[in-house]
């Protein structure tokens, strides 16, 4: 029990340290919020007029996809920060202290949850301004936001492994963009997956980004009730598929992150 308390206590200290860093470097928050706002305005006002989603206002269709993309990009801060700490020798300082190694990672990912909550709040206000509306109950909408944050938390642990492997922030940025762009664009984030070619459509239907986006749309009430039921199981059960994906990702990447942290810190 005392070991678990130490992990949680150390995680709290590290999370506080990372949140203070955001306060002292506001450019990080500004850049993370301006990018998704730009996407909303670009797709809503430039491309929105030429993209037709039957039975749904495109701006309402769009926002859940922007939320999903924003959460993924927000999760990359975990890996980038760990790579920076390794490069600057901060991890070596942590090793000299009587603190839990797992606590460092828990604190880093927990800080990103708080960061993502702030960003998604800004995005929600932006969505309301451009015409997005929640058409379900408060609890359903809350479940949609919670699901998005859980999804981002799982992605944070994936990014932690990548950041600890790469160790150089610039290389990390290049590597994750190669990973993220296919996941976020070959999906139903910005256009219905039905419009994609056969091979890309199959990928999009089983893409977890499509599932969390579909789940958010359903929980926010931004879907067409007369639309035929999707053929792919993940889009028929998007909430369940997203939760399964989150559980499996955490089960795999939390131990991998801790093991890689120990190897990186021992170098």
N, C-alpha and C positions, 0 to 999 in steps of 0.2 A: 504493500500500500504506500509506504514511504517513497519507494522508487517512482510510482506513478505520480505522486504529489510533486516530486522533484522535477519530473518531466514537464508537468503542467505549469509549475512555477517558473521553470527556465523558459518554457515556451511563451509565457506571458511577458517576461522581461524582453525577450527577443522581439515579440510582436510590438511591444511598446517602442522599442528602439527603431523598428522599421517604420512605424507610423510617424514618429517624430521626424524621421528622415524625409517623409513626404511633406510634412509641414515646413521643413527648412528648405526643401527643393520643390517649390510649387510648380516649376516647369513640368515636372513629371505628371502632375494631375491635370494641368492645362492641356498638355499634348494628348493625354489619354482620353480626354473628353471632347476635344476639338475634332479629332479624327472621326469618331462615330457620328457627331453632329453633322460633319461634312457629308458623310455617306447618306444620312437621312435627307438632307436638303438636296443632294445630287440626284438620288433615286426618286424622291418624291416630286421634285419640280422639273427635273430635266428628262428623266426616263419614264416617270410615272404615267405620263400621257400616252405613251406608246406600248405600255405593258398592261394587258387586260387579264384580270383574274375574275372569272365568272362568279357573280353573286357576292363579291367582297370588294370593298373600297381598297384600292391598292396600298394606300398609306397605312391602313390597318393591317393589311397582309404583311407589309414591309417591316414594321417595328419589331415583331418577334424575331425576325431574322437578324436585324441590327443588334438586338439584345444579345443573341447567341454569339454573333461575331465579336461583339465588344467584350463579352465575358472571356472568350478564348484569348483575345489579345491582352486583356488584363491579367490573365493567368501567366503570361510569359514573363511578367515582372519577377516572379519567383526565380526562374532559371537565370535571368539576366543579373539579378542581385547576388545570387550565389556565385556566379562566375566572377562578378566584380569583387566580392569578398575574398575569393580564392586568389585572384590576381593581386589584390592589395595587401594580402597577408592577414586580413581580419580573421579568417578561419584559424590561422595559427595562434592568434591571441585567444580565441575561444578554447582551443585545445589546452592552453596553459591554465585555464580556469576550471574549478570543480563544478562543471555543469554537464548536463545530459546532452549527448550528441543528437538524439532524437528531438530534444527540446528545441534545438536550433532550427530544425526543419519544420516542426510544428508551429513555432513562432513565425517563421517566414511565410508559410502558407496561410496562417490565421490572419496575419496582417493584410494579405492580399484579399481575403474575404471582406474585411472592413473597407478596403480600397474599392473593391467591386461594388459593394453596397452604395457607396457614395457616387460612383460613376453611373450605376443603373438608376439612381434617383435623378441625376441630371438628365439622363436619356429619357426617362419617363416624362419629365417636364417638357423636353423638346418634342417628344411624340405628341403630347397633348396639344402643343402649339400648332403642329402641322396637320392636326385632324384625327389623330389616333384616339380611340375610345375603348374603355373596358366595358364589355357588355354582359358580364357575369357577376356573380356575387363577390363580396369582399374576400371570403375564404378561398374561393376558387382562384381569384387574382393573386392572393397571397401565396397560394400553392405554386402558381406559375413563377413568381419571383424566387421562391425558395428553390424550386427545381433548377432554375438557371444558375443560382449561386452554388448549389451542390455540384452541378456540372462543371462550373469553373474551378471549384475546389479540387475535383478529381484531376482536371487538366493541369493544375498547379503542381501536382506531384509528378506528372509526366515531365513537365518542364524542369522540375528540380533535378531529375536524373540527367536530362540533356545538358543543363547548365553545369553540373558537376563533372560530366564527361568532357565537355568542350573547354571549360575553364577560361575562355577568352570572350568577353562580352560582344565584340564585333563579330566574331565567328558564330556565336550563339544567335545573334539577330538574323544573320543570313540563313542559318540552318532552320530556324523555326518558321521563317517566312516561306521557305520551300515546303514545309509541312502544312502550314496553316491555310495558305491560299487555296490549294485543291480541296481541302476539307470544307472550307466556308463557301466556296463558289460552286463546287460540284455538289450541290445540295438544293433544298427548297427554300433557302434563305431569302433570295431576291426574286426568283421566278418559280412557278410550280414545276415540280420534277417531271410531270407529264410531258412537258415541252422539250425535254432533253432527248438526245439520241439514245438508242436502245442500251448500249453498254454503259454510258454515263448515267442513264436513268436507273439502272440496276445498282450502280455504285451509290447514287444519291439516296435511293430508298433504304439502303442498309447503313448509310452514313449516320453516326450518332448525332451529328450536328443537325441533320434533317429531323431526327426524332425529337430532340429537345426543342427545336423550332416549332414543330407540329404540336407538341405538347403545350407549349406556351400559347400558341394561337388558340387551341381549344379551351384552355383555362381562362384566357382573356376574352373568349367569345368572338374571335376574329376569323371565323371560318364560315363557309356557306353550308347551312344545314341540309340543303338539297343536293349537295355534291355527292357523287357516288362514293362508297367506302373504298379507301385505297386497297390495292391488291396485295401489297407487301405487308407482312406481319408487323415490322417495326412501326409503320405508319398507321396501322390499325390499333396498335397498343403503344403509343409513343411514350406515355408516362412510365409504364412498366419497363419498356425497353431502355429508356434513359436511366432509370434507377438500377436496372441490372448492369448496365454499362458502367455506372458510377461505382457500384460495389466491386465489380471485377477489377476495374482500373485501380481503385484504392488497395485492394488485396494484393495486386501485383506490384504496384509502383511504390507504395509506402516502404515495404521491406527493401526493395531495390534502391530507393533513395537513401535509406539509412546505411546500407552496405556500401554504396558508392561514396557517401559522405565520409565514412571511416577510412576508405582507401585514399580519397583525395586529401583528407586531413593528415594522413600518415606520410605523405610524400615529402 
